[in-house]
């Protein structure tokens, strides 16, 4: 679970995260998605009713890079408390 707004992240199985594993991030252009096929679920999540979305580019990062940008919260209850505050 992640809160971009709070800059925190919680992993249910943190010990299974391999910081050297590649993570692929697909960048999309919202203008390429017809307005009638998209709906904002919340401030950060866009729901899309399409069979396929073609990215404009794909970025490759190491999984461990998340630690440079987010504080890891090791307790789920603490994460939920801080996310709500």
N, C-alpha and C positions, 0 to 999 in steps of 0.2 A: 504494500500500500504506500501511496505517496501523497504528500501535500505540497504542491508547487508553491502555493501561497505562503506556507509556513517554512518551506525549505527543509522538510523532514521526510524521512523514508523509514519504513518498517519492512523487514523481510521475515517471513514465517520460518524459513530455513536458511538463515544467513550463512551457516557453515557449508551449505551446498553451492554458494556463489563462488564461481571461479573468476577472480579479477582479471585474468589474462584472456578470458573467452571473448570472442568478437561478438558485438551487438550491432545489429543493422537497424538504422533509423531511416524510415522512408519519409521524405519531405514531399508534401503535396501542396498544390496551389488551389485554394478554396474556390477560386474563380472558375476552375475547370469542372466543378461539381454543380449541376443545375440547382437553382434555389429550391425548386419543389422536391428535390431529393435529399435535402439536408435540414437538420434541426439541431439547435444547440441544446444539449442535455443539461449543461451547466456552464459556468464561466470558462472552463478549459476543455470540455469534451464535445465533439461534434458527432452526431449520429448521421450516418449516410445510408441511403437505400439504393445501393448499386451492387452489382455482382462483382465488380472489380474497380479498383482505383489505381490509376497509373501515377507513380511518383515522378516528380520533376527531377529529383536526384536521390541518391541513397548514400548516407554517411555511415562509415564503419568506425566504431569506437571500441575500446576495451571496457568490459563490464565494470572494472574497478574505478573507472573515471567518475562514476556516480558519487563516490566518496569525496571528490573534489568540490562537488556542488550541493550536496545534501548532508544534513546531520542524520546519522543512523540512530534510530531509537530502537532499543533492544527489547522493550516490553510493549506488547500490543495495547494494553490499557493506557499506558503513558502516552503512546502515540495518539490514541483516540482523544485523550484529554487535551493534549497540545494542539491537535488538529482543530478541535472545537473552540479553543480559546481565541 
